Amino acid sequence: MASKKEYLDFILEQLSDLDEISYRAMMGEYIIYYRGKVVGGIYDDRFLVKPTKSATDMMPNAAMELPYEGAKQMILVDDVDNRELMCSLIQAVWEDLPKRK
């Protein structure tokens, strides 16, 4: 099942306090970038982020889900209405990821 553009628009609005948020459509889903790094994505109308240390510390009870068959598990962000949490989470994931080459 492909993700709806309306869900992408909602997630981007929730993250609009952050500069340099972008996305890329890929096979009916959306990869989310922050400051040039992949931090997560939208898969089957679910917002998933990379399971970095900071992300798991911020959301210790969050469900881990597969974005698609054969992929590594990611953290399901189920409180997408919490704009402050979403922005803090994306910043924390970005900080944990290695520098771009």
C-alpha positions as CSV (number, residue, x, y, z in Angstrom):
1,M,0.0,0.0,0.0
2,A,1.5,3.4,-1.0
3,S,1.5,6.3,1.4
4,K,-0.9,9.2,0.7
5,K,0.5,12.6,-0.3
6,E,-1.9,14.1,2.4
7,Y,-0.1,12.2,5.1
8,L,3.3,13.4,3.8
9,D,2.0,17.0,3.8
10,F,0.8,16.6,7.4
11,I,4.2,15.2,8.6
12,L,6.0,18.0,6.7
13,E,3.8,20.6,8.4
14,Q,4.5,19.1,11.8
15,L,8.2,19.4,11.1
16,S,8.0,22.9,9.5
17,D,9.8,24.5,12.5
18,L,13.0,22.8,11.3
19,D,15.0,24.3,8.4
20,E,16.3,22.0,5.7
21,I,13.6,19.3,5.9
22,S,13.1,17.6,2.5
23,Y,11.7,14.4,1.1
24,R,12.1,12.1,-1.9
25,A,9.4,10.0,-3.3
26,M,10.5,6.4,-3.7
27,M,8.2,3.5,-4.9
28,G,5.1,5.0,-3.4
29,E,6.7,5.9,-0.1
30,Y,8.6,9.0,1.1
31,I,12.2,9.2,2.5
32,I,12.6,12.1,4.9
33,Y,15.8,14.1,5.0
34,Y,17.1,16.6,7.6
35,R,20.1,18.7,6.7
36,G,20.9,16.3,3.9
37,K,20.8,13.1,6.0
38,V,18.1,10.4,5.9
39,V,16.4,10.5,9.3
40,G,13.3,8.4,8.5
41,G,10.5,8.0,6.2
42,I,6.8,7.5,5.6
43,Y,5.8,3.9,4.8
44,D,2.2,2.8,4.5
45,D,1.1,6.1,6.1
46,R,3.4,5.4,9.1
47,F,6.1,7.8,10.2
48,L,9.2,5.8,11.0
49,V,12.6,7.1,12.1
50,K,16.1,5.5,12.3
51,P,16.6,3.8,15.7
52,T,19.6,5.8,16.9
53,K,20.6,5.9,20.6
54,S,19.0,9.3,21.2
55,A,15.7,8.3,19.4
56,T,15.4,5.1,21.5
57,D,16.2,7.1,24.7
58,M,13.5,9.6,23.8
59,M,11.0,6.9,23.0
60,P,11.9,3.9,25.0
61,N,8.5,2.2,24.7
62,A,8.0,2.9,21.0
63,A,7.2,0.0,18.7
64,M,9.8,-1.1,16.2
65,E,8.4,-1.9,12.8
66,L,9.6,-2.8,9.4
67,P,9.2,-0.1,6.8
68,Y,9.0,-2.9,4.1
69,E,9.8,-6.5,3.8
70,G,13.6,-7.2,4.1
71,A,14.4,-3.8,5.7
72,K,15.8,-3.1,9.1
73,Q,13.4,-2.2,11.8
74,M,12.7,1.5,12.5
75,I,11.0,3.3,15.4
76,L,7.3,4.0,14.8
77,V,6.4,7.6,15.8
78,D,2.8,7.2,16.9
79,D,2.4,10.6,18.5
80,V,2.6,12.6,15.2
81,D,0.3,15.3,16.6
82,N,3.1,16.3,19.1
83,R,4.9,18.8,16.9
84,E,7.6,19.6,19.6
85,L,8.4,15.9,20.1
86,M,8.6,15.3,16.4
87,C,11.1,18.2,15.8
88,S,13.2,17.2,18.9
89,L,13.3,13.6,17.7
90,I,14.4,14.5,14.2
91,Q,17.2,16.8,15.5
92,A,18.3,14.0,17.9
93,V,18.4,11.4,15.1
94,W,20.4,13.8,12.9
95,E,22.9,14.4,15.7
96,D,23.5,10.7,16.1
97,L,24.0,9.9,12.4
98,P,27.6,10.0,11.0
99,K,28.8,13.1,9.1
100,R,28.1,13.1,5.4
101,K,31.1,12.3,3.2
